[in-house]
Amino acid sequence: MDETTVTTDLRRYLADELLIPEAAIDARSDLADAGLDSIGLVELIAYIESRFRVALSPEDCISENFRTLPGIAATVTAAARG
């Protein structure tokens, strides 16, 4: 699994969940500003763990890692590597 694949998948998921076009989510988009709230974040983490078969630690799930799409993708790929 690479960051590009994770980014593409998560962009699609987030666009569906936040009811915004995929094109509205780019590398610089602050996902909280785009509408990702605390409940959405918990749902996103559950989706990530199920979809990519990774276990995210509490240390992985800090706001800095989940602020942007590249941050999430890097966190997911690092968790997948162990």
N, C-alpha and C positions, 0 to 999 in steps of 0.2 A: 504494500500500500504506500502510495506517495502523496505528498501534500496537494498536488494538482487534482488527483482523484477525489481526495477528501474535500477539498475546496468546492469542486463542482457539485458533489453530492449535497454538501451542507448548504450551499447557495440555493439549491432547489428546495431543500427542506425548509429553510428559513423563509424563503419567498412565499411558500405555501402557508406556513404558519402565521406569518406576519401580514399576509394578504397584500404583498407588494410585488412589483415586477422583479425578476431576477437581476435585471440590469441596474436596479436601484441599490444593489448590494455589491459594492466594490471593495478593494483591499483597504481603503481608508474609512469605510463606513463604520461609524460607532453604532453597534447593534442595539444599545440601549436607546439611542436617539431614534433608531428605526422602529422601536416598539417592543424590543425583547425585554420583558419584565422578569421578576423573580420566578413566577410560575412557569413562564416560557423557558427560562434557563434550566429549571429542574427537568422539564420535558425534553429539552435539547440534550441534556446529559444522559437521560435514559435512552433516547434515540441513538446517540453516539455509542453508548456501551453495547446496545443491541445490534446495531447496524455494522459496526466495525469490530465487534467482539473484543473490546478492550475494557479494562477496569480502571476508571479514573479515581485517583486518590483525592482526599480532601485538599491536598497541596496543589493538585492539578486544577482544581475547580475554583481558583481565585479569579476575581473580576478582571485582573490584568490579562489573563489567558483567554478570557471570553469576551473581550471588548470588541475585537475585530475578527473577521473571517480568517485571515492569515494566522492570527494568534491561536484560534481554535484548531486549525489544521495542524499547526506545529505541535500543539499539545497532544492531539490525537495520534499523530505519527510517532511522537516520542513515547507515548504510552504503549503503542503497539510494538515498539522495539524492545520494551521492557526496561 
